[in-house]
Amino acid sequence: DISGASDQSYELTVNMDGTINVPMIGPVKVSGLSLEQARTTLRSKLSRIYGGISNGTTSATIRLNSVRPVNVSVMGEAYMPGTFTVSSAASLFHVLYLCGGPNSKGSYRDVQLIRGGQIICHLDVYDLMLNGSDKGNVQLRDGDIIMIPTYAKRGAVSGEFKRTGYFEAKEGETVEDLIRFAGGFTPRALTEHLGLFRVGRYSSEYKQVTDPRNIALASGDSLVVSAV
């Protein structure tokens, strides 16, 4: 809406190529911009036609009336794989929530976003769960595919840990990382009796853990700490 020295009102639709056609200005690309960035770009373009925008005698109010929906497919080891119709403002975390997240065989550490046949993002959900980081939480586009592969490596913790259960590990992570995933020890933990059961060729082998930083995790490891 243009008001002041000049009065005009436009309702424009963003085309499939990411542009809007502004009368007397032509196409302006807004795809990939935040709403505030789009406002700045459009005001700059409009000021060439409406000079009062620069000196304050004319104001330009730019708002978003509606958002086009997009279709996104979730494949692999999700609780509810399928196609979801969401707002084009939705992010990767939104659709992971809708599909129930990874199932018991799915990876939390390598959720993949595929666009145009190429993997454009690898999302580690542990970054969100443990650190509150939204790194990798990208905005979705129509036709995107979210692939949840099977986990590559997983270990268990039991005993006097703040969290017990199964945790997924990446290559190069150690017993120290597994303890961090478990939230550390409870006050009753007898940390001098920290043990690791590792699956061998024919049976499980027990190792006393003295330096968690120097023991790389293997799939099937089970970490146990006794209570005082």
N, C-alpha and C positions, 0 to 999 in steps of 0.2 A: 504494500500500500504506500503510494507516494502522496504526501500531504504537505501543505504550506503554500509556497509560491506556485507550485504545480500540484494538481490532483489527478491521480491515476490509480487504478486497481487492476492487478493481474492475478490470475490463478493459472499456474503453469505446472506441467507434468514433466518429471524427469524421464527422458527417453531411455531406451535400452542401451544406448551408447554412453550413458552417464551425463548427458548434457541437457540443459533447458534452453529453449529458444525465447529469448527476451526481445520483445518488439523494439525495433530501431537499433538494437545492439547485436543480435544474432545469437548463435549458440555459445553457452557458457558451461564449461565442464565443472560439475560438482561431485562427481563420483569419487568416493574415498575421503571426502571432506567431512569434518564434524559440522554440526549446524552452525556453530559460531564462525568457523572458517568459511563456510558458504556465505554467511551474511557479509563478512568482510570482503570477499571476492565480488559479490553482487553489488554492494554499495560502491566499490571502486569503479565497476563498469557503469553503473547508473549515473555516477557523478559526471560522466562525459556528456550525458544528455541533459541531466537535471543539475545545472551548476549550483543551485541553491543547497545541494547536499553538502558541498564543501564548505560553504560559509554559514551553514546553520539555518538558513531561511526555509529550507525544505527538508523533511525527514522521510526516511525509508524504513518501513516496518516489514520485516521478513520473517515469516513463520512457516512451520511445517504442518500442513493440515492432516495428512494421512500418510501411512507407511505401506508400501507394497509388500505383500507376503511373498515368501520364498519357500521352495521345497528342498529339504535336506534329507539325505538318506543315511541311516546308521546301519553299518554292517559289521559282521564279526561277532565277537563274544560280548554282546550287550544283553541285558536282561530282556529288553523289548526292542529288537532290531526292527527296522522298517523305515518308512518315509514319513517325515513330519513337516507340517506346514506351519511356519513361524514368521514373525515379523522380520523384515530385513534388518532391523536394529538388533536382532538376537545375536548372541555370541555362542562360541563353542560350549561354554559351561551350561548355558540354558538348555541346549539340546541333550547334553549328557545327563542333565537332571530329568528331562522328559523321558528318556529311554531307560532310566533306572541305573545308568552307569554300567561299568564292567560287571559281568557275572563272575562266578567262582573260578572260571578258567581264564578270564580276561585280564589284560595288562592295564594297570593304573599308571605305569611309568612311560608308556610309549603309545598314547592315543594319537592317531594320524589323521590330519585333515588333507583330503585329496581334492584338488581343483584342476580341471582341465587335464586329467590324467597324470598330474604331478603332485607329489607330496610337498605341500607348502609349509607344514607346521607339524612338529612333534611336541605333544603336550604331556608333561609330567604332572599328574594330579596330586602327587605328594607335595609338590611345591605349594599348592593351595592349601592342602589339608594340614601341613606341618608349619609352613612359613607364612601363610596368608598371601602368597604371591599370585598375581593374575597373569604372569608371563605366559604367553601362548594363547591367551583367551581372545582370539581374533574374531572379528565380525564376519558373519556368514554371508554367502551369496547363493543365488538360485543354482541348483544342480550340484552343490558341494556334497562330498561323501565323507562321512566320519567312519574310519576303520579302527576297530578295537581288536588287535591281535591277541593271541594267547600269551600268557606270561612266559618269560624266558627262565627266570630264576626266582625261587621263593623259599623262605625259611620260616621257622616257627619259633615263638618264644613262649615260655611257660614258667610258672613260679612267681617270685616276688618282683614282677615288673608292673608298672602303672597300667600298661596295656598288654594284653596277651592275645595270641592268635597268630595268623600268618601275615607276613610282610614280604613285599616284592623287592628284589634287589637288582641293581644294574651292575654291569661288568665293572670290576675294580672296587666295588664297595666291600666293606669289612664288617667284622663283628661289632665294631664301634658304631657303625651306621645302623645296624640292626637294633642295638640298645637305644639309639636316638629315636628310631621309629617307634619303639615301645614306650617312649616317654621317660626312660630312665628307670631306676630302681625305687621300690617302696622303702619306707624307713626300716622295715623288718628284713630286708634282703641281706643275706650273708654273702657279700660280694667276693670273699676269699674262696667261696665254693661255687664259682661260676664255671659251668661245664658246657661242652658242645658235643652233641651226638651227630656224627657224620655218616651218611650211608656209604658203606664200602661195597665191594663186589658181591660178597655173600652175607654180610651182616653189618650192623651199625658199630662204629668205633667211637669211643669216648675220649675227649681231649679236655684237659684242664686248661682254662683260659687265664693266662696271666697278663697278656698285653693284647687287648681287643683290637688295637690299631694294626697289628701285624698278621691278623688271620683273615684272609680273603674268604668271602662267603661262597659256598657251593650250593646248588639247588638241592633241597631236601634237608639242609642243616636244621638242627633243633637246639636252641639255646635254653638252658635251664639254670635257675639260681634258687638256692634253698632259702628257707626262712630261719632267722635266729631262733 
